[in-house]
């Protein structure tokens, strides 16, 4: 009997080995059966590849050190540690540059500190401190694609401190409550300038003045509730087969009237200075210099210009604290603002609306309604009766079964196209990029980053971001009713310019390089190709194992592996001598980063 048992176990082991070998030769995605276990998906990561996938969603890219740290901590402990990390801000960097010999602070300088914080590079303005708030910076970038402001605005184009402050505000609020986040967005002067709320004034028929509706429209359409009523799982609520509008023009006018009477913070012309109808003071009290405090401080109310004479129709929905959604007239600017924002945040659409957008930005372009519904439920109640807890929302997004293993159940519709900017930050992180003086000159070359990569932080041409969340390119994706937002910037020119930019980064910008005119400039980020060159020279197959983990989370197909390995083995010391290892590293990275398998984050 014992011999038979051993024979049976041997046969079973052989069958499993054959099945695994077959899977390795025919596909590149692990079968779900190999990941099934008694543990819940959020109990991992059980493998390095699982850790790398999680970090690709929760940060600007995995590193070998962060993979090891995540595996030692586990998903939940890592998240709690990240929630506690201090905020890495942007404004001090601009102050530091202003005190340098050249003292030239442009919006490119703001991009530099964004890159330093995103890619966790040593910050020269803070004694080479390396940012540790990896999750916060990634979430802040996702929020910046929802609550859009941009230097494309004629005024903000020359205000790097204002935009840096706005970015810092998003990072600061990323783990707080959504109500506080929406309030901070509403009162930030960069938003006040961008969507015309700053110095908005009450109705005056005699002078043909009417409250500006720009911010009122966008705070509803793009920042909170959307155009149509939603079910709890984010699907449209239908009546007679048709979607139901969330609000009408009356609500837009009502919110526009609420958002009157807000101006620069008190910097020599605050509320005590104003008298009734002192329009000259109201419109000419802004900051004189780009780095002054009013660009970075919340706007303040000026009651003389706030509409107190009219009742205001806001959102009307079941359970609204305002009867009929009507805000009675006579309140102060602050009281009415808080009541209006409460009216928005308590609307049942907000949870599924924000849940889907954050899932799309971090995990997958096509979350199932069940996934959206689970995250929206945490928005509605974090388990302790609190609505809008962003930590609870982020835990729900990143630890959901669909985030952790959805690519196994729905391999043909799961994932998201990697944005070119995220490819670049991923490369910098994975390859230990550093510059001689701590600055990031790679971002300030001509043409502007948004033209070379299709996007740049806070540089969208419109309030709708660089791509819309419901965009679907023609063809199979649209026919199947799927979404692929990032494909909206994948133009013919970008399909060429992005690989060209990555080529330049890899073949010009590496430690010790002088191959291109700016390769050895003090401010150029250089890849540490020497780190992996010995491995590449001696064992290119092992090099691919390392890059498969760092860039594809262990999902490289056998076909791709064989193709890239053949290319690397075709590069010999007879042709490249002592540079063989570096050249193999460059070829491996260039082929991987431009491959379809890497380009779609799974």
C-alpha positions in Angstrom: 0.0 0.0 0.0 2.8 2.4 0.9 4.5 1.6 -2.4 1.3 2.3 -4.3 0.8 5.6 -2.5 4.4 6.6 -3.4 3.7 5.6 -7.0 0.5 7.6 -7.1 2.1 10.7 -5.5 4.9 10.4 -8.0 2.5 10.3 -10.9 0.6 13.2 -9.5 3.7 15.2 -9.2 4.6 14.4 -12.7 1.2 15.5 -13.9 1.5 18.8 -12.1 5.0 19.3 -13.5 3.8 18.6 -17.1 0.9 21.0 -16.6 3.2 23.7 -15.4 5.6 23.1 -18.3 2.7 23.2 -20.8 1.5 26.5 -19.3 4.9 28.0 -19.7 5.1 27.1 -23.3 1.7 28.2 -24.4 0.8 31.3 -22.4 2.2 34.1 -20.3 -0.5 34.6 -17.7 -0.6 32.2 -14.8 -3.7 30.1 -14.6 -6.0 31.1 -11.7 -5.7 27.6 -10.2 -2.1 28.2 -9.3 -3.0 31.2 -7.2 -6.0 29.7 -5.5 -5.5 29.3 -1.7 -7.4 29.4 1.5 -6.0 32.9 2.2 -7.9 36.0 1.1 -6.3 38.0 -1.7 -5.3 40.8 0.7 -3.2 38.4 2.8 -0.3 38.5 0.4 1.9 39.1 -1.3 2.9 35.4 -1.6 5.3 35.9 -4.5 7.6 38.7 -5.7 5.5 39.1 -8.8 2.4 39.8 -6.7 4.3 42.4 -4.8 5.5 44.0 -8.0 1.9 44.1 -9.4 0.7 45.8 -6.2 3.5 48.4 -6.3 2.8 49.1 -10.0 -0.7 50.1 -8.9 0.1 51.9 -5.7 3.3 53.7 -6.5 5.2 55.1 -9.5 6.9 51.8 -10.0 8.5 48.9 -8.1 12.1 48.5 -7.0 13.8 45.4 -5.8 14.1 47.0 -2.3 10.4 48.0 -2.1 9.3 44.5 -3.3 11.3 43.0 -0.5 9.9 45.5 2.0 6.3 44.9 0.9 6.8 41.1 1.2 8.1 41.5 4.7 5.3 43.7 5.8 2.3 42.4 3.9 -0.3 44.5 2.0 -2.2 45.9 5.0 0.8 46.8 7.1 2.5 48.4 4.1 -0.6 50.6 3.5 -0.8 51.6 7.1 2.8 52.6 7.1 2.3 54.6 3.9 -0.6 56.4 5.4 1.7 57.5 8.2 4.5 58.8 6.1 5.1 62.6 6.1 4.0 64.6 3.0 6.7 65.4 0.5 5.9 68.9 -0.7 6.9 71.0 -3.7 6.9 74.6 -2.7 10.2 74.5 -0.6 12.0 73.3 -3.8 10.9 76.4 -5.7 12.1 78.6 -2.8 15.4 76.7 -2.9 15.9 77.3 -6.6 15.0 81.0 -6.2 18.0 81.3 -3.8 20.4 79.6 -6.2 22.8 81.7 -8.3 20.7 81.6 -11.4 17.4 81.9 -9.4 15.3 81.1 -12.4 12.0 79.5 -11.3 9.8 78.4 -14.1 7.1 75.8 -14.4 9.8 73.3 -15.4 11.2 73.7 -11.9 7.8 72.6 -10.6 8.0 69.5 -12.9 11.4 68.8 -11.4 10.1 68.5 -7.8 7.1 66.6 -9.0 9.5 64.0 -10.5 11.7 64.0 -7.4 8.6 63.2 -5.2 7.1 60.8 -7.6 10.2 58.7 -8.4 11.5 59.1 -4.8 14.8 60.8 -5.8 17.1 62.6 -3.4 15.8 66.1 -2.9 18.6 68.7 -2.9 16.4 71.3 -1.3 16.0 69.0 1.8 19.6 67.8 2.3 19.2 64.9 -0.2 16.2 63.5 1.7 14.5 60.7 -0.3 10.7 60.9 -0.3 9.0 58.0 1.4 5.3 58.8 0.8 5.1 56.6 -2.3 1.4 55.9 -2.2 0.5 59.5 -1.3 2.3 60.8 -4.3 0.7 58.3 -6.7 -2.8 59.0 -5.3 -2.2 62.8 -5.6 -1.3 62.3 -9.3 -4.5 60.4 -9.7 -6.5 63.1 -8.0 -4.8 65.8 -10.2 -6.4 64.0 -13.2 -9.8 64.4 -11.6 -9.6 67.8 -10.0 -7.9 69.4 -12.9 -6.1 72.8 -12.9 -3.5 73.6 -15.6 -0.7 76.0 -16.6 -2.5 76.1 -19.9 -4.5 78.9 -18.3 -2.9 82.2 -19.3 -2.5 83.4 -15.7 -1.4 80.1 -14.2 1.2 79.6 -16.9 3.4 82.1 -15.0 2.5 80.9 -11.5 4.7 77.8 -10.6 4.2 78.5 -6.8 0.4 78.4 -7.2 0.5 75.1 -9.1 3.1 73.6 -6.7 0.8 74.6 -3.8 -2.2 73.0 -5.5 -0.2 69.7 -6.0 0.8 69.8 -2.3 -2.8 70.4 -1.3 -3.8 67.2 -3.2 -1.1 65.2 -1.5 -1.9 66.6 1.9 -5.6 65.8 1.5 -5.1 62.4 -0.3 -5.6 60.3 2.9 -8.2 62.5 4.6 -11.9 62.9 4.1 -13.4 63.6 0.7 -15.4 66.5 2.1 -12.2 68.2 3.2 -10.6 67.5 -0.1 -13.4 69.0 -2.1 -13.4 72.1 0.2 -9.6 72.5 -0.2 -9.9 72.1 -4.0 -12.8 74.7 -4.1 -10.9 77.3 -2.1 -7.5 77.0 -3.6 -6.6 80.1 -5.6 -5.2 78.1 -8.5 -8.7 76.6 -8.9 -10.2 80.0 -8.3 -8.3 81.4 -11.2 -8.7 78.3 -13.4 -12.5 78.0 -13.2 -13.3 81.7 -12.4 -14.5 81.4 -8.8 -12.0 83.8 -7.5 -13.6 87.3 -7.4 -16.9 85.9 -8.6 -19.7 88.3 -7.5 -23.4 88.3 -6.9 -26.0 89.2 -9.4 -26.5 92.9 -10.3 -29.0 93.4 -13.1 -28.3 97.1 -13.3 -24.7 96.4 -14.3 -25.6 93.1 -16.2 -23.5 91.1 -13.7 -24.4 87.4 -13.2 -22.5 84.9 -11.1 -20.0 82.9 -13.1 -21.1 79.3 -13.7 -17.8 77.8 -14.7 -16.8 76.2 -11.4 -20.4 75.3 -10.5 -20.6 73.2 -13.7 -17.3 71.4 -13.3 -17.6 70.7 -9.6 -20.8 68.8 -10.4 -19.9 67.2 -13.7 -16.3 66.3 -13.2 -15.4 66.4 -9.5 -18.3 64.7 -7.7 -21.7 63.5 -9.1 -21.5 63.4 -12.9 -24.2 64.1 -15.4 -26.5 61.1 -14.8 -27.8 59.4 -11.7 -25.9 56.2 -10.8 -26.8 53.0 -9.0 -24.6 52.0 -6.1 -22.3 50.0 -8.4 -21.7 52.9 -10.7 -24.0 51.8 -13.5 -26.5 54.4 -14.9 -29.9 54.5 -13.2 -32.4 54.1 -16.0 -36.0 55.1 -16.3 -37.9 53.8 -19.3 -34.5 52.6 -20.6 -32.9 56.1 -20.5 -30.4 57.6 -18.1 -31.7 60.2 -15.7 -29.9 63.6 -15.4 -28.4 64.3 -12.0 -29.2 68.0 -12.1 -30.4 70.8 -14.4 -29.6 74.4 -15.1 -31.4 75.6 -12.0 -28.9 73.7 -9.9 -26.0 75.2 -11.9 -27.3 78.7 -11.2 -27.9 77.9 -7.6 -24.3 76.7 -7.0 -22.9 79.6 -9.0 -24.7 82.0 -6.6 -23.3 80.1 -3.7 -19.8 80.5 -5.0 -19.8 84.3 -4.9 -17.8 86.6 -2.7 -14.5 84.7 -2.5 -11.2 86.4 -3.0 -7.5 86.3 -2.2 -6.5 85.5 1.4 -5.9 88.5 3.7 -2.7 90.0 2.5 -3.3 93.7 3.0 -6.7 93.7 1.6 -8.7 91.1 3.6 -12.3 91.3 4.8 -11.7 94.2 7.2 -10.6 96.4 4.3 -13.7 96.0 2.2 -16.7 98.3 2.3 -19.9 97.8 0.4 -19.5 97.9 -3.3 -15.8 98.8 -3.2 -15.2 97.1 -6.6 -11.8 98.7 -7.1 -10.5 97.1 -3.9 -12.2 93.8 -4.7 -10.6 93.4 -8.1 -7.1 94.9 -7.4 -6.0 93.3 -4.2 -4.2 90.2 -5.5 -0.6 89.3 -4.8 2.1 91.2 -6.6 4.7 88.5 -6.8 4.5 84.8 -7.8 5.8 83.4 -4.5 3.6 85.5 -2.2 1.3 83.7 0.3 -2.1 84.4 -1.3 -1.1 82.1 -4.2 -0.7 79.3 -1.6 -3.5 80.0 0.9 -7.2 79.3 0.7 -9.4 82.1 -0.6 -11.3 84.2 2.0 -14.9 85.4 1.9 -15.9 89.0 1.1 -19.5 89.3 2.2 -20.2 92.4 0.3 -20.0 90.5 -3.0 -21.8 87.3 -1.8 -25.4 86.6 -2.9 -27.6 86.7 0.2 -30.8 87.8 -1.4 -31.9 84.6 -3.2 -32.8 81.1 -2.3 -30.5 78.7 -4.2 -31.6 75.5 -5.9 -28.9 72.8 -5.3 -29.0 69.0 -5.8 -32.4 67.4 -4.9 -32.2 63.8 -4.0 -33.7 61.3 -1.5 -32.2 61.9 1.9 -30.9 65.4 1.1 -30.5 67.5 4.3 -31.9 70.5 2.4 -35.6 70.1 1.8 -36.1 70.0 -2.0 -32.4 70.7 -2.4 -33.1 74.4 -1.7 -30.7 76.5 0.3 -32.5 79.4 2.0 -31.2 82.8 1.4 -29.4 85.0 3.9 -26.4 82.8 4.9 -22.8 84.0 4.9 -20.4 83.0 2.2 -18.8 80.4 4.4 -22.0 79.0 5.8 -23.5 78.6 2.3 -20.3 77.2 0.9 -20.2 74.5 3.6 -23.9 73.7 3.1 -23.5 73.4 -0.7 -20.4 71.2 -0.4 -22.3 69.0 2.1 -25.2 68.8 -0.4 -22.7 67.5 -3.0 -20.7 65.1 -0.9 -23.9 63.4 0.6 -25.3 62.8 -2.9 -25.4 59.0 -3.5 -23.5 59.4 -6.9 -20.3 60.6 -5.3 -19.1 57.2 -3.9 -19.4 55.2 -7.2 -18.3 58.2 -9.3 -15.1 58.7 -7.4 -14.6 55.0 -6.9 -14.6 54.3 -10.6 -12.2 57.1 -11.5 -9.7 56.2 -8.9 -9.9 52.5 -9.9 -9.3 53.5 -13.5 -6.3 55.6 -12.6 -4.7 53.0 -10.4 -5.8 49.5 -11.3 -8.0 48.8 -14.4 -9.9 50.8 -17.0 -12.9 48.5 -16.9 -13.7 47.6 -13.3 -16.8 45.4 -12.9 -19.8 47.0 -11.3 -19.3 44.7 -8.3 -15.8 46.1 -7.8 -17.1 49.7 -8.0 -19.9 48.9 -5.7 -17.6 47.4 -3.0 -15.4 50.5 -3.1 -18.4 52.9 -3.1 -19.8 51.1 -0.1 -16.6 51.9 1.8 -16.9 55.5 0.7 -20.5 55.6 2.1 -19.4 54.0 5.4 -15.8 53.1 6.4 -17.2 50.7 8.9 -17.4 53.3 11.7 -20.2 55.4 10.3 -17.8 57.9 8.5 -18.6 58.9 4.9 -15.8 59.9 2.5 -12.9 58.3 4.4 -10.2 58.2 1.7 -8.0 55.7 3.5 -10.9 53.3 3.5 -11.5 53.9 -0.1 -7.9 53.3 -1.0 -7.7 50.1 1.0 -10.9 48.9 -0.7 -9.4 49.7 -4.2 -6.0 48.1 -3.7 -7.0 45.1 -1.6 -10.1 44.1 -3.6 -10.1 40.6 -5.1 -10.4 42.2 -8.5 -7.3 44.4 -7.9 -5.2 41.4 -6.7 -6.3 38.7 -9.1 -8.7 40.2 -11.7 -6.2 39.7 -14.4 -6.6 36.0 -14.0 -10.4 35.9 -14.3 -10.7 38.5 -17.1 -7.4 38.5 -19.0 -8.9 40.0 -22.2 -10.5 43.1 -20.6 -8.5 43.7 -17.5 -5.8 46.3 -17.0 -5.0 49.8 -18.2 -2.7 51.3 -20.8 0.4 52.7 -19.1 0.7 56.4 -19.5 4.0 57.5 -21.1 4.8 59.6 -18.0 4.4 56.5 -15.8 6.7 54.5 -18.0 9.3 57.2 -17.5 9.0 57.3 -13.7 9.0 53.5 -13.6 12.3 53.5 -15.5 13.9 56.0 -13.2 12.8 54.1 -10.1 13.8 50.7 -11.3 17.2 51.8 -12.6 18.2 54.0 -9.6 18.4 57.2 -11.7 20.4 60.0 -10.2 21.8 63.4 -11.3 25.0 65.1 -10.3 23.3 68.1 -8.5 19.9 66.6 -7.6 17.9 68.4 -10.2 16.0 66.8 -13.1 17.0 68.4 -16.4 15.4 65.6 -18.4 12.0 67.3 -18.1 13.0 70.8 -19.3 14.2 70.1 -22.8 12.3 71.3 -25.8 9.6 70.5 -26.9 7.6 70.6 -23.6 7.0 67.3 -21.8 3.3 67.3 -22.7 4.2 67.3 -26.4 6.9 64.6 -26.0 4.9 62.3 -23.8 1.3 63.4 -24.4 0.9 64.6 -20.8 2.6 66.4 -17.9 1.4 67.1 -14.3 -1.0 70.0 -14.2 -0.5 70.9 -17.9 -3.7 69.6 -19.5 -5.2 71.7 -22.3 -8.7 71.4 -20.8 -10.5 70.7 -17.5 -11.3 67.3 -18.9 -7.7 66.1 -18.4 -5.5 64.7 -21.1 -7.9 61.8 -21.6 -11.5 61.2 -20.6 -12.5 58.3 -18.3 -15.2 57.0 -20.8 -13.0 57.2 -23.9 -13.1 54.1 -26.1 -11.0 53.9 -29.3 -12.8 52.6 -32.5 -12.6 48.9 -33.0 -13.0 46.0 -30.7 -12.7 48.0 -27.5 -15.6 50.2 -28.4 -17.6 47.4 -30.0 -17.4 45.4 -26.8 -18.5 48.4 -24.7 -15.2 48.7 -23.0 -13.2 51.9 -22.0 -9.6 52.6 -22.6 -9.0 56.2 -21.4 -5.3 56.5 -22.0 -5.6 55.5 -25.6 -7.0 59.0 -26.2 -3.5 60.4 -26.1 -1.9 57.5 -28.1 -1.8 59.4 -31.3 0.3 58.5 -34.3 3.0 61.0 -33.3 3.0 59.9 -29.7 3.4 56.3 -30.7 6.7 57.4 -32.2 7.8 60.1 -29.8 7.4 58.0 -26.7 9.8 55.2 -27.9 12.1 57.9 -29.1 12.2 59.6 -25.7 12.8 56.2 -24.0 15.6 55.5 -26.4 17.2 58.9 -25.5 16.9 58.1 -21.8 18.5 54.7 -22.2 21.2 55.3 -24.8 22.2 58.8 -23.8 21.4 59.2 -20.1 23.4 56.6 -18.1 26.2 57.0 -15.5 29.4 58.1 -17.1 27.9 58.7 -20.5 29.0 61.5 -22.8 27.2 60.2 -25.9 24.7 63.1 -26.2 25.2 66.8 -25.7 23.5 66.9 -22.3 24.4 63.3 -21.2 26.9 64.5 -18.6 25.2 67.7 -17.5 25.0 68.1 -13.7 21.2 68.2 -13.8 20.6 65.2 -16.1 19.2 62.1 -14.5 21.4 59.1 -15.4 20.3 55.5 -15.3 22.5 53.2 -13.2 23.1 50.7 -16.0 26.4 49.5 -14.5 24.4 47.9 -11.7 23.1 45.1 -14.0 25.8 45.1 -16.6 27.8 42.2 -15.1 24.7 40.0 -14.9 23.8 41.0 -18.5 27.2 40.1 -19.8 27.4 36.7 -18.0 23.8 35.6 -17.9 21.3 37.4 -20.0 18.5 34.9 -19.1 18.9 35.9 -15.4 18.8 39.6 -16.5 15.4 39.0 -18.1 14.2 37.3 -15.0 15.1 40.5 -13.0 13.4 42.8 -15.6 10.4 40.5 -15.9 9.8 41.1 -12.2 10.6 44.8 -12.1 8.7 45.8 -15.3 6.1 43.1 -16.0 5.5 41.7 -12.5 6.6 38.2 -13.7 4.1 38.1 -16.6 6.5 38.0 -19.5 5.3 35.5 -22.1 7.5 32.7 -23.3 7.4 34.1 -26.8 8.5 37.5 -25.6 11.2 36.1 -23.4 12.6 33.9 -26.2 12.6 36.9 -28.7 14.3 39.3 -26.3 16.8 36.7 -25.1 17.8 35.9 -28.7 18.4 39.6 -29.3 20.6 39.8 -26.2 22.5 36.7 -27.1 23.2 38.1 -30.5 25.1 40.9 -28.9 28.6 39.6 -28.3 31.9 40.8 -26.8 33.4 40.5 -30.2 31.3 43.5 -31.3 31.1 45.4 -28.0 34.0 44.4 -25.9 33.9 45.6 -22.3 30.6 47.5 -23.0 28.7 44.3 -23.7 26.9 44.2 -20.4 25.7 47.8 -20.7 24.6 47.3 -24.3 22.6 44.3 -23.4 20.9 46.1 -20.5 20.0 49.0 -22.9 18.6 46.6 -25.5 16.6 44.6 -22.9 15.1 47.7 -21.4 14.2 49.4 -24.7 12.5 46.2 -26.0 10.6 45.6 -22.8 9.4 49.1 -22.3 8.1 49.4 -25.8 6.5 46.0 -25.9 2.7 45.5 -25.9 3.0 43.2 -22.9 4.6 45.9 -20.8 2.5 48.8 -22.3 -0.7 47.3 -20.8 -0.5 47.2 -17.0 -2.1 44.0 -15.8 
